[in-house]
Amino acid sequence: MLTCEWIAERIKTALPGAEVDIADTTGTGDHFEARVVSAAFAGLPMVRAHQLVYAPLKDVLATGELHALALKTFTPEQWAKQKG
């Protein structure tokens, strides 16, 4: 079973300096939701930003161990605005 911490570390390794919050949405260890804030997303379309987050998780996505990962991606500026 995957953990929120394990997923967050994978993403942080691929996107140094990113702020990553993960929630297990079903309690089953295979459906998660992530909020990722990274300067690496600047100027990218949302699809490309999501690809950057999914990339370090390709192996567990391919095996089905990670069945679903809902993403919300922001640049630091977008996140500051979102928080108000």
Stockholm file with secondary structure:
# STOCKHOLM 1.0

chainA/1-84         MLTCEWIAERIKTALPGAEVDIADTTGTGDHFEARVVSAAFAGLPMVRAHQLVYAPLKDVLATGELHALALKTFTPEQWAKQKG
#=GR chainA/1-84 SS CCCHHHHHHHHHHHSTTCEEEEEESSSSSSEEEEEEECGGGTTCCHHHHHHHHHGGGHHHHHHTSSCEEEEEEECHHHHHHHHC
#=GC SS_cons        CCCHHHHHHHHHHHSTTCEEEEEESSSSSSEEEEEEECGGGTTCCHHHHHHHHHGGGHHHHHHTSSCEEEEEEECHHHHHHHHC
//
